[in-house]
Amino acid sequence: MTSWTDDKQPLRITCGKGIAPFLRAETEALGFKVTDESGGGVETEGTLEDALSLNLHLRTALRVLWQVGRFDVDDPKRLYAQVTALPWEDWIDPGGYVCVNSFTQTACIRDTRFAGLTIKDAIVDRLQKVHGRRPDSGSDTNRSVVFLYWRERDARVYLDTSGDSLSRRGYRKEPMKAPLQETLAAAVVKATGWTGTGAFVNPMCGSGTLAIEAALMASNRAPGLLRDNFGFMHILGFPKERWAALRAGAQQAITPWPAEPLIVATDLDPRAVEAARRNAENAGVTAGIAFGECDFADSPMPACGGVVVLNPGYGDRLGTVPELEPLYGRIGDFFKQRGQGYTGFVFTGNPDLAKRVGLRSNQKIPFFNSEIECRLLGYRLYAGTIRAKWNKGEPG
Ligand SMILES: C[S@@+](CC[C@H](N)C(=O)[O-])C[C@H]1O[C@@H](n2cnc3c(N)ncnc32)[C@H](O)[C@@H]1O
């Protein structure tokens, strides 16, 4: 029987393209040694119980995968033989449900869908042999989830301890137009360097993702507290009491809001402001954010200084390039006129529009929004004092 506290295995933590350096920093801050970092994630080692805290605390991860087998195979039959030899009866309820997801980049198999089917057959055949019963299977990720990574001859099989992607925090019931994925927004907030000292101003907030992720971070709210279902809950032997204790610890670690909210979220569109407010309510962070309906250039800018982050449309899903050019020009004016004491940031997927800001950026941090290559451009604005510190009782 697998021990949740003693059996260590490689843990692969996946993330969106461009986010791995932020995920690495987060993973290391939780006390895990990162042994590999690649475009799609980081590798560490740990027990199934370690996977509980990673799922609870990581803000930039998509999935936490616990490796159960790694094989050098060149055809599906050999893979089937190796995977049926694994003790699936230790992990999967024969009366339950299993979903197999896969990433395959190998010449060993012609139809990549067949790779996932091979794994599914191996699991259910093994359980049939051991228990005389087989679980149902399908594409739902809300119960047991298994992941296959197969590149060239290197096949790795994992229990997906997250199940549904961790970017689905559960708070965004109203996505509005072109929302940033929650995990990408968390990485963007980290990339601005904002740590709760000073204000976080987010004009053009849309559904509020950047402001909400900033508020979750500033109040030390573990993102996993917002979800009530994870893949690990469906692995046999799930230690309910340990999970309850981890959750209770994370609840206790939440810090109180300052007297004045230092996070500002505004948008020209009243429906966006309403959606952002409701999403923040779902996330439990409305008290930390001051909302407002206005043109970005009129956003309240707390006198303490801090960071101001804008994510305008970039001619893909929102508006055409000629329509957006004057808007980007006005962002430069706004930074010059009202940015005293702030570092300005623009998150955009269109370098030509970015040039319209008309200021020299001193930071260009690469990201991807889905498949669109984007940049977070940082502008050092005028010097000023950043005095207000989150939770130090000296706001504003
Ligand atoms: C790409 S969306 C922002 C998405 C947001 N980051 C999210 O995660 O939901 C751009 C937003 O800019 C807003 N906007 C466009 N022009 C504006 C202006 N002049 N002043 C303020 N907001 C504006 C739009 O209403 C839209 O909500």
The ligand as an SDF file (V2000), in Angstrom:
LIG
                    3D

 27 29  0  0  0  0  0  0  0  0999 V2000
   -8.3100   43.0070  -22.0410 C   0  0  0  0  0  0  0  0  0  0  0  0
   -9.5860   43.6270  -21.0360 S   0  0  0  0  0  0  0  0  0  0  0  0
   -8.8900   43.4020  -19.4200 C   0  0  0  0  0  0  0  0  0  0  0  0
   -9.0430   41.9910  -18.9490 C   0  0  0  0  0  0  0  0  0  0  0  0
   -8.6590   41.7860  -17.4980 C   0  0  0  0  0  0  0  0  0  0  0  0
   -7.2190   41.8210  -17.2960 N   0  0  0  0  0  0  0  0  0  0  0  0
   -9.2690   40.4730  -16.9730 C   0  0  0  0  0  0  0  0  0  0  0  0
   -8.4990   39.5940  -16.5520 O   0  0  0  0  0  0  0  0  0  0  0  0
  -10.4760   40.3210  -17.0280 O   0  0  0  0  0  0  0  0  0  0  0  0
   -9.4940   45.3460  -21.2870 C   0  0  0  0  0  0  0  0  0  0  0  0
  -10.4760   46.1830  -20.4910 C   0  0  0  0  0  0  0  0  0  0  0  0
  -10.1980   47.5610  -20.7340 O   0  0  0  0  0  0  0  0  0  0  0  0
  -11.4110   48.2720  -20.6150 C   0  0  0  0  0  0  0  0  0  0  0  0
  -11.2160   49.6040  -21.2670 N   0  0  0  0  0  0  0  0  0  0  0  0
  -11.1160   49.8870  -22.5880 C   0  0  0  0  0  0  0  0  0  0  0  0
  -10.9240   51.1990  -22.7570 N   0  0  0  0  0  0  0  0  0  0  0  0
  -10.8880   51.7820  -21.5320 C   0  0  0  0  0  0  0  0  0  0  0  0
  -10.6830   53.0980  -21.0520 C   0  0  0  0  0  0  0  0  0  0  0  0
  -10.4990   54.1240  -21.8780 N   0  0  0  0  0  0  0  0  0  0  0  0
  -10.6740   53.3030  -19.7160 N   0  0  0  0  0  0  0  0  0  0  0  0
  -10.8800   52.2800  -18.8520 C   0  0  0  0  0  0  0  0  0  0  0  0
  -11.0830   51.0090  -19.2480 N   0  0  0  0  0  0  0  0  0  0  0  0
  -11.0760   50.7540  -20.5740 C   0  0  0  0  0  0  0  0  0  0  0  0
  -12.4340   47.3850  -21.2730 C   0  0  0  0  0  0  0  0  0  0  0  0
  -13.7450   47.7000  -20.8100 O   0  0  0  0  0  0  0  0  0  0  0  0
  -11.9360   45.9840  -20.8330 C   0  0  0  0  0  0  0  0  0  0  0  0
  -12.6540   45.5730  -19.6840 O   0  0  0  0  0  0  0  0  0  0  0  0
  1  2  1  0
  2  3  1  0
  2 10  1  0
  3  4  1  0
  4  5  1  0
  5  6  1  0
  5  7  1  0
  7  8  2  0
  7  9  1  0
 10 11  1  0
 11 12  1  0
 11 26  1  0
 12 13  1  0
 13 14  1  0
 13 24  1  0
 14 15  1  0
 14 23  1  0
 15 16  2  0
 16 17  1  0
 17 18  1  0
 17 23  2  0
 18 19  1  0
 18 20  2  0
 20 21  1  0
 21 22  2  0
 22 23  1  0
 24 25  1  0
 24 26  1  0
 26 27  1  0
M  CHG  2   2   1   9  -1
M  END
$$$$
